[in-house]
Amino acid sequence: MSERPGKQKYAAEVTDGEGVDDLFLLKTFEVKQKKDGSPYIWAEIADVTGTLSCFIWGVQGYGDTVMEIASSLRPGEVYQVRGFAKIYNGSVQVSVNEGIAALAEPVSPALVDPNDYVSSPVKDLDLKGGVLRMAGEITDPVLGQMVLEAISSVDGFFIKPAAKGRHHEYRGGLAEHTLETARIALAACEAGRTDADRDLVIAGALLHDIGKAFCFEEQGLGFAAQPEYDLVGHVTLGVSYIAPIAKKRLPAGKAAHLLHILQAHHGPHGEVPCQTPEAWTVHLADLTSATLREAADDQADLVPGSGKRNGWRSGGPVWRFE
């Protein structure tokens, strides 16, 4: 392992065709399979200037080594990444082959300056104030107070990410996505002639992803998804948290409707389909916030004047004009 004094080159400076041998924060990773069935690791590595996709291939024929490395990787820790950079589909990505051994363990904390790695695109936004002000738009005082107490009672709501990847996957992402969803949902209420219950739409939007606050814990310089993220799911966790509060504080019909909005916010892709205008409003607002973030971040990864057939976040074609 190199004992150079800290970080030398940043993600934003990595260019096509050059070797990479520097320190990066591991944000997330996933073990995948090549066409021949052998494993490789897809990862996101980052520093204060940006995020790069990293493909850890290892050495041909040594799939066991890839799996051993995968079993020891810890999101939120800083690793020495040794590989080479290339532009693929308009984005710079890093490939690691022989350098896989450097990923066996994180670098010494003595080599890590958190200021080189910890950043968030929302660090200067007043997300807490925005969420609380949006809750203040609820005219039913009992419902409004319940929403405020539910959010303020959850540890880390305003600092945790909204996902492991794809959209709002950074520090503060959950609060940003929540506020965007509420703003979009409220605008939809005011734009259309649906007679939707405005209070329930705002409450549902603010609480729709509250289960994600139970899915992440701080680890190293970042956040790590807990087993509940995949084994239980944030929808079930959120409904389980809100249900006893809502049933105790709200009339039965209003509590049931609020829980339906939370349970159905994935729309046609969820376990329970949307069955009221309020549920559809929150679902579509949630989808809009997530999709726009995915598209914008996919575009930001591209070299100006280029595009790709499938952005890894949005899953669709994306282009960046010069």
C-alpha positions as CSV (number, residue, x, y, z in Angstrom):
1,M,0.0,0.0,0.0
2,S,1.3,3.4,-0.9
3,E,2.2,5.7,2.0
4,R,2.1,8.9,0.1
5,P,0.9,11.9,2.2
6,G,-2.7,11.9,1.4
7,K,-4.7,12.6,-1.8
8,Q,-2.9,13.8,-4.9
9,K,-5.4,13.9,-7.7
10,Y,-9.2,14.5,-7.6
11,A,-12.0,12.8,-9.5
12,A,-12.7,15.9,-11.6
13,E,-9.1,15.8,-12.8
14,V,-9.1,12.2,-14.0
15,T,-9.0,12.1,-17.8
16,D,-9.2,9.5,-20.6
17,G,-6.3,7.1,-21.0
18,E,-4.4,7.9,-17.9
19,G,-3.3,5.7,-15.0
20,V,-5.1,6.1,-11.7
21,D,-3.3,5.5,-8.4
22,D,-4.9,7.6,-5.7
23,L,-7.2,7.7,-2.7
24,F,-11.0,7.6,-3.1
25,L,-14.0,7.2,-0.9
26,L,-16.1,4.1,-1.6
27,K,-19.7,5.2,-1.9
28,T,-21.4,1.9,-2.9
29,F,-20.6,-1.3,-4.7
30,E,-22.4,-4.3,-6.2
31,V,-21.1,-7.7,-7.3
32,K,-22.1,-8.6,-10.9
33,Q,-21.4,-11.3,-13.5
34,K,-19.6,-11.2,-16.8
35,K,-21.1,-13.0,-19.8
36,D,-18.9,-16.0,-18.9
37,G,-20.3,-16.1,-15.4
38,S,-17.2,-14.9,-13.6
39,P,-17.7,-12.1,-11.0
40,Y,-16.7,-8.4,-11.1
41,I,-17.5,-5.5,-8.9
42,W,-19.2,-2.3,-10.0
43,A,-18.5,0.5,-7.5
44,E,-18.9,4.3,-7.1
45,I,-15.8,6.0,-5.9
46,A,-15.7,9.7,-5.0
47,D,-14.0,12.7,-3.5
48,V,-15.1,16.2,-2.8
49,T,-15.0,17.1,-6.6
50,G,-17.3,14.3,-7.9
51,T,-18.1,10.6,-8.4
52,L,-16.7,8.0,-10.8
53,S,-17.9,4.6,-11.8
54,C,-15.3,2.0,-11.1
55,F,-15.2,-1.5,-12.5
56,I,-13.1,-3.9,-10.5
57,W,-12.4,-6.8,-12.9
58,G,-9.4,-8.3,-11.2
59,V,-7.1,-10.7,-13.1
60,Q,-8.6,-13.2,-15.6
61,G,-9.2,-16.6,-13.9
62,Y,-9.0,-15.3,-10.4
63,G,-12.7,-14.9,-9.6
64,D,-12.1,-16.0,-6.0
65,T,-10.0,-12.9,-5.4
66,V,-12.8,-10.7,-6.7
67,M,-15.2,-12.3,-4.2
68,E,-12.7,-12.0,-1.3
69,I,-12.3,-8.3,-2.0
70,A,-16.1,-7.8,-2.3
71,S,-16.6,-9.5,1.1
72,S,-14.2,-7.0,2.8
73,L,-15.2,-3.7,1.1
74,R,-16.8,-1.1,3.4
75,P,-18.8,1.8,1.9
76,G,-17.8,5.0,3.7
77,E,-14.1,4.0,3.9
78,V,-11.2,5.4,1.8
79,Y,-9.3,3.0,-0.4
80,Q,-6.2,3.2,-2.7
81,V,-7.6,2.7,-6.2
82,R,-5.1,1.5,-8.8
83,G,-6.2,1.2,-12.4
84,F,-6.7,3.2,-15.6
85,A,-9.3,5.6,-16.8
86,K,-11.2,5.7,-20.1
87,I,-14.2,7.4,-21.5
88,Y,-17.0,5.0,-22.2
89,N,-20.4,6.2,-23.4
90,G,-19.4,9.7,-22.8
91,S,-18.3,9.3,-19.1
92,V,-15.0,8.7,-17.5
93,Q,-14.8,5.4,-15.7
94,V,-12.0,3.6,-13.9
95,S,-11.0,-0.1,-14.4
96,V,-9.1,-2.0,-11.9
97,N,-7.2,-5.2,-12.9
98,E,-3.9,-6.1,-11.3
99,G,-4.4,-3.3,-8.8
100,I,-7.2,-5.2,-7.1
101,A,-4.9,-6.2,-4.2
102,A,-4.7,-2.6,-3.0
103,L,-8.4,-2.8,-2.2
104,A,-7.9,-5.6,0.4
105,E,-8.3,-3.0,3.2
106,P,-9.0,0.7,3.7
107,V,-6.0,3.1,3.9
108,S,-4.8,4.3,7.3
109,P,-6.9,7.1,8.8
110,A,-3.7,9.1,9.1
111,L,-3.7,9.5,5.3
112,V,-7.3,10.7,5.2
113,D,-8.4,14.3,5.4
114,P,-12.2,14.3,5.5
115,N,-12.3,17.6,3.7
116,D,-11.0,15.8,0.6
117,Y,-14.0,13.4,0.5
118,V,-17.0,14.6,2.4
119,S,-19.3,16.8,0.3
120,S,-22.8,17.1,-0.8
121,P,-24.5,19.1,-3.5
122,V,-27.1,20.2,-0.9
123,K,-24.8,21.2,1.9
124,D,-25.6,24.9,1.5
125,L,-29.4,24.4,1.2
126,D,-31.8,25.0,4.1
127,L,-33.5,21.7,3.7
128,K,-34.7,21.4,7.3
129,G,-36.3,24.9,7.1
130,G,-37.9,24.0,3.8
131,V,-39.4,20.7,5.1
132,L,-40.7,22.4,8.2
133,R,-42.2,25.3,6.3
134,M,-43.9,22.8,3.9
135,A,-45.4,21.0,6.9
136,G,-46.7,24.4,8.0
137,E,-48.8,24.5,4.8
138,I,-51.0,21.7,6.3
139,T,-54.1,23.5,7.5
140,D,-55.3,20.6,9.8
141,P,-53.4,21.3,13.0
142,V,-53.5,17.7,14.3
143,L,-52.2,16.3,11.0
144,G,-49.6,19.0,10.7
145,Q,-48.3,18.5,14.2
146,M,-48.2,14.7,13.7
147,V,-46.1,15.1,10.5
148,L,-43.7,17.5,12.3
149,E,-43.3,15.1,15.3
150,A,-42.9,12.0,13.1
151,I,-40.0,13.6,11.1
152,S,-38.3,15.2,14.1
153,S,-38.4,12.0,16.0
154,V,-36.5,10.0,13.3
155,D,-32.7,10.0,13.8
156,G,-30.8,11.5,10.9
157,F,-33.7,12.4,8.6
158,F,-32.0,15.6,7.4
159,I,-28.5,14.1,6.8
160,K,-29.1,10.6,5.4
161,P,-29.2,9.7,1.7
162,A,-32.4,8.7,-0.2
163,A,-30.9,5.6,-1.8
164,K,-27.8,3.5,-2.3
165,G,-27.5,4.7,-5.8
166,R,-29.4,6.3,-8.8
167,H,-31.1,9.3,-7.2
168,H,-30.4,11.6,-4.2
169,E,-27.8,9.1,-3.0
170,Y,-25.7,11.6,-1.1
171,R,-25.7,13.2,2.4
172,G,-28.9,15.2,2.8
173,G,-30.5,13.5,-0.2
174,L,-33.5,12.1,1.7
175,A,-34.5,15.6,2.9
176,E,-33.9,17.1,-0.6
177,H,-36.0,14.4,-2.3
178,T,-38.7,14.7,0.3
179,L,-38.9,18.5,-0.1
180,E,-38.9,18.3,-3.9
181,T,-41.7,15.7,-3.8
182,A,-43.8,17.8,-1.5
183,R,-43.3,20.9,-3.7
184,I,-44.2,19.1,-6.9
185,A,-47.2,17.4,-5.3
186,L,-48.5,20.8,-4.0
187,A,-48.0,22.4,-7.4
188,A,-50.0,19.5,-8.9
189,C,-52.9,20.1,-6.5
190,E,-53.0,23.8,-7.4
191,A,-52.7,23.1,-11.2
192,G,-55.4,20.6,-11.7
193,R,-59.2,20.3,-11.0
194,T,-59.1,17.1,-8.9
195,D,-60.5,18.3,-5.6
196,A,-57.7,16.3,-3.9
197,D,-57.3,16.7,-0.2
198,R,-54.4,19.2,-0.2
199,D,-53.4,18.4,3.5
200,L,-53.2,14.7,2.9
201,V,-51.1,15.2,-0.3
202,I,-48.6,17.4,1.6
203,A,-48.5,15.0,4.5
204,G,-48.1,11.9,2.3
205,A,-45.4,13.6,0.3
206,L,-43.4,14.6,3.4
207,L,-43.7,11.1,4.9
208,H,-43.6,8.9,1.8
209,D,-39.9,7.9,2.2
210,I,-39.5,8.2,6.0
211,G,-38.8,4.5,6.1
212,K,-35.4,5.2,4.4
213,A,-34.3,7.0,7.6
214,F,-34.2,3.5,9.2
215,C,-32.2,2.0,6.3
216,F,-28.9,3.9,6.6
217,E,-26.3,4.4,9.3
218,E,-23.1,6.4,9.2
219,Q,-20.1,4.4,8.4
220,G,-16.7,6.0,8.0
221,L,-17.1,9.1,6.0
222,G,-20.4,8.1,4.4
223,F,-23.5,6.0,5.0
224,A,-24.0,2.3,4.7
225,A,-27.3,0.7,3.8
226,Q,-28.5,-1.7,6.6
227,P,-29.9,-5.2,5.8
228,E,-33.5,-3.8,6.2
229,Y,-33.0,-1.8,3.0
230,D,-33.2,-4.9,0.9
231,L,-34.8,-7.5,3.3
232,V,-37.8,-5.4,4.5
233,G,-37.9,-2.3,2.3
234,H,-38.4,1.3,3.1
235,V,-42.2,1.3,2.3
236,T,-42.9,-1.3,4.9
237,L,-40.6,0.3,7.4
238,G,-42.3,3.7,6.9
239,V,-45.8,2.4,7.1
240,S,-45.0,0.4,10.2
241,Y,-43.6,3.6,11.8
242,I,-46.4,5.9,10.9
243,A,-49.4,3.5,11.3
244,P,-49.6,3.5,15.1
245,I,-49.1,7.3,15.3
246,A,-51.7,8.0,12.6
247,K,-54.3,5.6,14.1
248,K,-53.9,7.2,17.5
249,R,-54.0,10.8,16.4
250,L,-56.2,11.0,13.3
251,P,-59.8,10.0,12.5
252,A,-59.9,6.4,11.1
253,G,-60.7,7.4,7.6
254,K,-58.0,10.0,7.4
255,A,-55.4,7.7,8.9
256,A,-56.3,4.9,6.5
257,H,-56.0,7.3,3.5
258,L,-52.6,8.6,4.7
259,L,-51.3,5.0,5.0
260,H,-52.6,4.2,1.6
261,I,-50.7,7.1,0.1
262,L,-47.5,5.8,1.8
263,Q,-48.0,2.2,0.8
264,A,-48.9,3.1,-2.8
265,H,-46.3,5.7,-3.6
266,H,-44.4,3.4,-6.0
267,G,-47.6,3.4,-8.1
268,P,-47.8,0.6,-10.7
269,H,-44.4,-0.8,-9.6
270,G,-45.4,-1.2,-6.0
271,E,-47.3,-3.9,-4.0
272,V,-50.4,-1.7,-3.7
273,P,-51.6,0.4,-6.7
274,C,-52.7,4.0,-6.3
275,Q,-56.4,4.2,-5.8
276,T,-57.1,7.9,-5.0
277,P,-56.1,11.1,-6.7
278,E,-54.1,11.9,-3.6
279,A,-52.0,8.7,-3.9
280,W,-51.5,9.3,-7.6
281,T,-50.3,12.9,-6.9
282,V,-47.7,11.8,-4.4
283,H,-46.6,8.9,-6.6
284,L,-46.1,11.1,-9.7
285,A,-44.4,13.8,-7.7
286,D,-42.0,11.2,-6.2
287,L,-41.3,9.8,-9.7
288,T,-40.7,13.3,-11.1
289,S,-38.2,14.2,-8.4
290,A,-36.3,10.9,-8.7
291,T,-36.3,10.9,-12.6
292,L,-35.2,14.5,-12.9
293,R,-32.3,14.0,-10.5
294,E,-31.3,10.8,-12.3
295,A,-31.3,12.5,-15.7
296,A,-29.5,15.6,-14.4
297,D,-26.7,13.6,-12.7
298,D,-26.4,11.3,-15.8
299,Q,-26.0,14.4,-18.0
300,A,-23.4,15.9,-15.6
301,D,-21.2,12.8,-16.0
302,L,-21.0,13.4,-19.8
303,V,-18.4,15.3,-21.8
304,P,-20.1,18.3,-23.4
305,G,-21.3,17.4,-26.9
306,S,-21.7,13.7,-26.2
307,G,-24.4,11.3,-25.1
308,K,-25.1,7.7,-24.2
309,R,-27.8,5.2,-25.0
310,N,-28.4,4.3,-21.3
311,G,-27.5,6.5,-18.4
312,W,-26.8,4.2,-15.5
313,R,-29.1,6.2,-13.2
314,S,-32.0,7.0,-15.5
315,G,-31.7,3.8,-17.6
316,G,-32.5,5.8,-20.8
317,P,-30.8,7.9,-23.4
318,V,-29.1,11.1,-22.3
319,W,-27.3,13.9,-24.1
320,R,-25.3,16.9,-22.9
321,F,-25.3,19.9,-25.3
322,E,-22.1,22.0,-25.6
